Amino acid sequence: MEALTVSEILQATGGRLLGDYPLSVAVTEVDTDSRAMHPESLFVPLVGENFDGHRYLDQALDTGALGCLTQREPENLRPDRFYILVRDTMTALGDLARAYRMKFDLQVVGVTGSVGKTTTKDMIASVLARKYRVLKTQGNFNNNIGLPKTLFRLDRSHQIAVVEMGMNHEGEIDYLTRIARPDVAVITNIGDAHIENLGSRQNTLQAKAEIFNGLKKGGIAVLNGDDPLLRLLEDRLIHPILWCGEGEEDDFRCLDIREGKGDNMILRACTPAGQLETEIHCLGRHLYHAALAAAAVGSHFGLSNEEIAAGINDFTPTKMRMDILRCKQGVTVLNDTYNANPQSMRAAVDVLAKYSGAQRVAVLGDMLELGELGSVLHESVGRFVGASGIDCLITVGQLGASIARGARDAGMTEVYERPDKEEAKVVLDQVLQPGSVFLCKASRGMRFEEIVDYIKRVTEDK
């Protein structure tokens, strides 16, 4: 992070300096965790329903923070530290991140969507890294806290930032895009994720389209041409659109994607610069969407098809996102436990169905934040599982039971329905055999990595 003076912090946040402190003093880190303070840090105490960072204000200042933002005036002020009073620390964090981002003459790519944001962000960054110095969101630091923290990692060496923007409610993408001010806006798709809060896919479209509210003049949109809802934006946007999909009219078109040797896919695509062929070191036909988006962004920034192909080939998936784990006794685990929604669940099951092994077992749990549609959407996934041709299904959780019901309705016979992970482990002991392939997937709140760890441990013990 480059230095931010007290004067710049005051200007960015609209805050008021408490006491007497030199305005030229600068911080070189901004953090919301009182345990992560270093010399020259600025501590931002956040306030939520069940926490209040102001409780740790003194601790942060004692352990290294040079100063802090605060929405309550402390009773005692340390003369060797600065205090800036703001109306709301969360808002001030975003305001400061926006001001910091605008200090740099660089391009920003913003990525949002219901499914595949992190994979698409990582693949875009991998492509752009063939030519530029790139900063990207780590993991899925994609909310109103994570995005500012990502931007505070910028320094003068960076030429492009690729940032992920997530949301649960209307207005959140609007807030994030006005902080990041992207030059390129990417929407991966419109699905059922967070439909509990948004009510419908149409509302999800409106919420995701908020990314254009912060898109800079002269910016472009990169959209999934296979998504019928995103196609509705064609006549609504003032910005140029690069379409990516399988349609003949798409600017970046998937001609063929097939399994290669080992755990990878071979993509052949058509671009405005000609045909492109590359390997994707991950499994799943749906990955062509991320690859085409990366190709479109790379092309916009002047990369050749050869550079784009090499960048896609360099891509490494984030942990717990279709990680392929080779365990003892020839057992394979497809660890896709980071999160889940109906679209990503079907894509993962499709990967499992194409695997060869002694048996193919799906261990699936609840998909959260689907609201009143939860049971129906889980049943629809179950019917997909039942028709996929895999050998065995183990479901976990109350909503997981609806997956089991849908699979049985589709004619699947080896279905085990269990209320929690502990009972599911008992079933795993019964069904596990050498050469098996397991898919483990559920929403983050289910903590399905425990299932993965259990399979690894059992294969070592037997």
C-alpha positions in Angstrom: 0.0 0.0 0.0 1.1 3.5 -0.8 1.1 6.1 2.0 -2.1 7.9 3.0 -1.7 11.1 5.0 -4.1 12.1 7.8 -5.1 15.0 5.6 -6.0 12.6 2.7 -8.0 10.4 5.1 -9.9 13.4 6.4 -10.7 14.6 2.9 -11.8 11.1 1.7 -14.0 10.3 4.7 -15.4 13.7 5.5 -14.3 13.1 9.0 -13.2 15.4 11.8 -9.8 15.1 13.5 -10.2 14.8 17.3 -7.4 16.6 19.2 -4.2 18.1 17.7 -2.2 15.9 15.4 0.1 16.6 12.4 -1.9 16.3 9.1 1.2 15.2 7.2 1.7 12.0 9.1 0.9 8.9 6.9 -0.3 5.4 7.3 0.8 2.5 5.0 -1.8 -0.1 6.0 -5.6 -0.1 6.6 -7.3 -2.9 8.5 -10.4 -3.8 10.4 -8.8 -6.5 12.5 -7.3 -5.2 15.8 -5.1 -8.3 15.9 -3.4 -7.4 12.6 -2.1 -4.0 13.5 1.4 -3.0 12.4 3.3 0.3 12.8 1.8 2.9 10.5 -1.6 1.1 10.4 -5.0 2.7 10.4 -7.6 0.8 12.4 -11.2 0.9 11.2 -13.6 -0.5 13.9 -16.7 -1.9 12.2 -20.1 -2.2 13.9 -22.6 -5.0 13.1 -25.5 -6.7 14.7 -23.4 -9.0 16.9 -20.1 -7.1 17.1 -18.6 -3.7 17.7 -15.0 -3.1 16.8 -14.8 -0.1 19.0 -14.3 -2.5 21.9 -10.9 -3.2 20.6 -9.9 0.3 19.7 -7.4 0.7 22.6 -6.0 -2.7 21.9 -5.4 -1.8 18.2 -3.6 1.5 19.2 -1.6 -0.3 21.8 -0.4 -3.0 19.4 0.8 -0.7 16.6 -2.0 1.3 14.9 -0.9 4.9 14.4 -4.5 6.1 14.3 -8.1 5.1 13.9 -11.5 6.0 12.5 -14.3 6.1 15.0 -18.0 6.8 15.0 -18.0 7.5 18.8 -15.8 10.1 20.4 -13.5 8.3 23.0 -13.4 9.6 26.5 -9.6 9.8 26.5 -7.4 10.6 23.5 -3.8 9.4 23.3 -1.6 12.4 22.2 0.7 10.0 20.2 -2.2 8.6 18.1 -4.8 10.2 15.8 -8.5 9.8 15.9 -10.9 10.7 13.1 -14.6 10.9 13.9 -16.9 9.7 11.1 -20.6 9.2 10.9 -20.3 5.5 10.0 -17.0 3.5 9.9 -18.2 1.0 7.3 -19.2 3.8 4.9 -15.9 5.6 5.6 -14.0 2.4 4.8 -15.6 2.4 1.3 -15.0 6.1 0.9 -11.4 5.8 1.7 -10.9 2.8 -0.6 -12.5 4.8 -3.4 -10.2 7.7 -2.9 -7.2 5.4 -2.7 -8.2 3.6 -5.9 -8.4 7.0 -7.7 -4.8 7.8 -6.8 -3.7 5.3 -9.4 -3.7 5.5 -13.2 -4.7 1.9 -13.8 -7.5 -0.1 -15.4 -10.0 -2.1 -13.2 -11.9 -5.2 -14.3 -15.0 -5.8 -12.1 -16.5 -9.3 -12.1 -19.9 -10.3 -10.7 -22.6 -12.9 -11.4 -24.5 -15.7 -9.7 -22.1 -18.5 -10.4 -18.4 -18.7 -11.4 -17.3 -15.3 -10.2 -14.1 -16.5 -8.5 -13.1 -18.8 -11.4 -13.7 -16.1 -14.0 -11.8 -13.5 -11.9 -8.8 -15.9 -11.5 -8.8 -16.8 -15.2 -9.0 -13.2 -16.3 -6.1 -12.3 -14.0 -4.1 -15.3 -15.3 -4.5 -14.1 -18.9 -3.7 -10.5 -18.1 -0.6 -11.5 -16.2 1.0 -12.6 -19.4 1.4 -8.9 -20.3 0.7 -6.8 -17.2 1.3 -6.5 -13.5 -2.0 -7.6 -12.1 -3.6 -7.2 -8.6 -6.6 -9.6 -8.1 -9.1 -10.3 -5.3 -7.7 -13.0 -3.0 -10.2 -15.9 -2.5 -13.6 -14.3 -2.5 -12.9 -11.0 -0.7 -15.7 -9.6 -2.6 -18.0 -7.7 -0.2 -18.1 -4.2 1.3 -15.2 -5.1 3.5 -13.2 -7.4 1.2 -13.3 -5.1 -1.8 -11.8 -2.2 0.0 -9.1 -4.5 1.5 -8.2 -5.6 -2.0 -7.9 -2.1 -3.3 -5.7 -1.1 -0.4 -3.2 -3.6 -1.7 -2.6 -1.5 -4.8 0.8 0.1 -5.4 2.5 2.0 -8.2 3.7 -1.2 -9.9 0.2 -2.5 -10.7 -1.2 -1.8 -14.1 -4.6 -3.6 -13.9 -6.8 -4.8 -11.0 -9.2 -7.6 -11.3 -11.8 -7.4 -8.5 -14.7 -9.7 -7.6 -18.0 -8.2 -6.5 -20.4 -10.3 -4.5 -23.8 -9.5 -3.1 -26.8 -10.8 -1.1 -29.1 -7.8 -1.4 -30.1 -5.1 -3.8 -27.9 -2.1 -3.8 -24.7 -3.9 -2.7 -23.2 -4.1 -6.2 -24.0 -0.4 -6.7 -22.0 0.4 -3.6 -19.0 -1.7 -4.7 -18.9 -0.6 -8.3 -18.8 3.1 -7.2 -15.8 2.2 -5.0 -13.9 0.3 -7.7 -14.9 2.4 -10.7 -14.3 -0.4 -13.2 -13.2 0.1 -16.8 -14.5 -3.4 -17.8 -17.6 -5.0 -16.2 -18.1 -8.7 -16.5 -21.3 -10.6 -15.5 -20.9 -14.4 -15.6 -24.6 -15.3 -15.5 -27.9 -14.8 -13.7 -29.0 -17.7 -11.4 -30.8 -18.7 -8.3 -28.1 -17.7 -5.8 -29.5 -15.4 -3.0 -32.9 -15.6 -4.5 -34.3 -15.8 -0.9 -33.3 -12.1 -0.5 -33.9 -10.9 -4.1 -37.2 -12.8 -4.8 -36.7 -13.6 -8.5 -34.1 -14.0 -11.3 -35.4 -10.7 -12.8 -34.6 -9.0 -9.5 -31.2 -10.7 -9.5 -30.6 -9.3 -13.0 -31.3 -5.8 -11.8 -29.1 -6.2 -8.8 -26.1 -7.6 -10.9 -26.6 -4.9 -13.5 -25.8 -2.3 -10.9 -22.2 -2.9 -11.8 -22.7 -0.6 -14.7 -23.6 2.3 -12.4 -19.9 2.7 -11.6 -18.5 1.7 -15.0 -16.3 4.5 -16.3 -17.0 6.5 -19.4 -15.5 4.5 -22.4 -15.8 1.3 -20.5 -17.1 -2.0 -21.9 -19.3 -4.9 -20.7 -18.4 -8.6 -21.1 -21.5 -10.7 -20.9 -22.5 -14.4 -21.1 -24.3 -14.7 -24.4 -25.8 -18.0 -23.5 -27.8 -16.4 -20.6 -31.2 -15.3 -21.8 -31.7 -12.8 -19.0 -28.3 -11.1 -19.8 -29.4 -10.9 -23.4 -32.1 -8.4 -22.2 -29.4 -5.9 -21.5 -28.4 -5.7 -25.2 -30.6 -2.7 -25.9 -30.4 -1.2 -22.4 -26.7 -0.4 -22.0 -24.9 2.6 -23.4 -21.6 0.8 -23.2 -20.3 -1.6 -25.9 -20.8 -5.3 -25.2 -18.6 -8.2 -25.9 -20.7 -11.4 -26.0 -19.3 -14.7 -25.0 -21.1 -18.0 -25.6 -21.9 -20.8 -28.1 -24.1 -18.7 -30.4 -23.0 -17.8 -33.9 -23.5 -14.1 -33.2 -21.2 -14.1 -30.1 -18.0 -12.2 -30.4 -16.1 -14.9 -28.5 -17.6 -18.3 -29.4 -16.9 -21.7 -28.0 -16.5 -24.1 -30.9 -15.7 -27.2 -28.9 -14.7 -28.1 -25.3 -13.8 -31.7 -24.5 -11.9 -33.7 -21.9 -8.1 -33.9 -22.5 -5.5 -36.2 -21.0 -5.6 -36.1 -17.2 -7.7 -33.7 -15.3 -8.1 -31.0 -17.9 -10.3 -29.7 -20.7 -9.4 -28.7 -24.3 -11.1 -25.5 -25.5 -11.3 -24.5 -29.1 -12.8 -21.0 -29.6 -13.4 -18.4 -32.3 -12.4 -14.8 -31.6 -12.3 -11.6 -33.7 -8.6 -12.4 -34.1 -9.2 -15.9 -35.3 -9.3 -19.4 -33.7 -7.8 -20.1 -30.3 -7.1 -23.5 -28.7 -5.9 -24.0 -25.2 -6.0 -26.3 -22.1 -7.9 -25.6 -18.9 -6.4 -27.4 -16.0 -9.7 -28.1 -14.3 -12.8 -30.2 -15.1 -16.2 -29.1 -16.2 -17.7 -28.2 -19.6 -19.1 -25.0 -18.0 -15.5 -23.6 -17.7 -15.7 -22.4 -21.3 -17.8 -19.4 -20.0 -14.9 -18.3 -17.8 -12.3 -18.9 -20.5 -14.3 -16.9 -23.1 -14.7 -14.0 -20.7 -10.9 -14.1 -20.0 -10.3 -14.1 -23.7 -12.6 -11.1 -24.3 -11.0 -9.1 -21.5 -7.5 -10.1 -22.7 -8.3 -9.1 -26.2 -9.7 -5.7 -25.0 -6.3 -5.1 -23.4 -4.3 -6.0 -26.5 -3.3 -9.5 -25.9 -2.8 -11.9 -28.8 -4.6 -15.2 -29.1 -1.3 -16.9 -28.3 -0.9 -14.9 -25.1 -4.5 -15.5 -24.1 -4.2 -19.3 -24.7 -1.0 -19.3 -22.6 -2.8 -17.4 -19.8 -5.7 -19.7 -19.7 -3.3 -22.6 -19.6 -1.6 -21.0 -16.6 -4.9 -20.8 -14.6 -5.0 -22.6 -11.3 -8.4 -23.0 -9.5 -8.9 -21.6 -6.0 -8.9 -24.3 -3.3 -12.1 -26.1 -2.6 -13.4 -25.2 -6.0 -13.3 -28.5 -7.9 -10.0 -29.5 -6.3 -9.1 -33.0 -7.5 -7.6 -34.9 -4.6 -5.9 -38.3 -5.1 -6.2 -40.4 -1.9 -4.9 -43.8 -1.0 -6.5 -47.0 -2.4 -7.1 -45.2 -5.7 -9.9 -43.0 -4.3 -10.5 -39.6 -5.9 -12.3 -36.7 -4.2 -13.7 -33.8 -6.2 -13.6 -31.2 -3.5 -16.1 -28.5 -4.6 -17.1 -27.5 -1.1 -16.6 -23.8 -1.1 -20.2 -23.0 -2.0 -23.2 -24.2 -3.9 -26.3 -23.2 -5.8 -28.5 -25.1 -8.2 -26.5 -24.1 -11.3 -23.1 -25.0 -9.8 -24.4 -28.2 -8.2 -25.6 -29.5 -11.6 -22.3 -28.5 -13.2 -20.4 -30.4 -10.5 -22.6 -33.5 -10.8 -22.0 -33.4 -14.6 -18.2 -33.6 -13.9 -18.7 -36.6 -11.6 -20.9 -38.4 -14.2 -18.1 -38.2 -16.8 -15.5 -39.8 -14.4 -14.6 -43.4 -14.6 -14.0 -45.4 -11.3 -15.2 -48.3 -9.3 -18.2 -46.2 -8.3 -19.2 -42.5 -8.5 -20.6 -41.1 -5.3 -22.1 -37.7 -4.8 -22.2 -36.3 -1.3 -24.5 -33.3 -1.5 -25.7 -31.0 1.2 -28.0 -28.0 1.7 -27.9 -25.0 -0.7 -28.7 -22.0 1.4 -30.4 -18.6 0.7 -33.0 -20.1 -1.7 -36.0 -19.0 0.4 -39.4 -20.4 -0.3 -38.0 -22.0 -3.5 -35.5 -24.1 -1.6 -37.4 -27.4 -1.6 -38.4 -27.1 -5.2 -34.9 -26.2 -6.4 -33.3 -29.0 -4.3 -35.7 -31.5 -5.8 -34.8 -30.3 -9.3 -31.1 -30.9 -8.6 -32.1 -34.3 -7.2 -33.8 -35.2 -10.5 -30.7 -34.1 -12.4 -28.6 -36.4 -10.2 -31.0 -39.3 -10.7 -30.8 -38.9 -14.4 -27.0 -38.4 -14.5 -26.0 -42.0 -14.3 -23.9 -41.8 -11.2 -23.9 -44.8 -8.9 -24.7 -43.5 -5.4 -26.1 -40.4 -3.7 -25.6 -39.4 0.0 -27.5 -36.3 1.1 -26.9 -34.2 4.2 -29.3 -31.8 5.9 -33.0 -30.9 5.9 -32.9 -29.4 2.4 -30.6 -32.2 1.2 -33.5 -34.5 1.9 -35.3 -32.9 -1.1 -32.3 -33.7 -3.3 -32.7 -37.3 -2.2 -36.5 -37.2 -3.0 -35.9 -35.8 -6.5 -33.2 -38.5 -7.2 -35.6 -41.3 -6.2 -38.3 -39.8 -8.3 -35.9 -39.9 -11.3 -35.4 -43.7 -10.7 -32.1 -43.7 -8.7 -32.0 -46.5 -6.2 -28.8 -46.2 -4.1 -29.8 -43.0 -2.2 -28.9 -42.4 1.4 -30.6 -39.5 3.2 -28.9 -38.3 6.4 -29.7 -35.4 8.7 -26.1 -34.4 9.5 -22.5 -35.0 8.6 -21.8 -37.4 11.5 -24.5 -39.8 10.2 -23.3 -39.3 6.7 -19.8 -40.5 7.8 -21.3 -43.8 8.9 -22.7 -44.3 5.3 -19.3 -43.3 3.9 -17.7 -46.2 5.9 -20.2 -48.6 4.3 -20.0 -47.5 0.7 -16.3 -46.6 0.4 -14.3 -49.0 -1.8 -11.0 -48.8 -3.6 -11.1 -46.8 -6.9 -14.2 -44.8 -5.9 -14.8 -41.2 -7.0 -16.5 -38.9 -4.6 -18.0 -35.4 -5.3 -18.5 -33.3 -2.1 -20.5 -30.2 -2.5 -22.8 -27.9 -0.4 -23.1 -24.3 0.7 -20.3 -22.8 2.7 -22.4 -22.8 5.9 -22.5 -26.7 5.8 -18.7 -26.9 6.2 -18.4 -29.8 3.9 -14.6 -29.8 4.0 -15.1 -32.0 7.1 -16.5 -34.7 4.8 -13.5 -34.4 2.5 -11.1 -34.6 5.4 -13.0 -37.7 6.7 -12.6 -39.5 3.3 -8.9 -38.7 3.2 -8.5 -40.0 6.8 -10.5 -43.2 6.2 -8.6 -44.1 3.0 -5.3 -43.8 4.9 -6.5 -46.0 7.8 -7.9 -48.9 5.8 
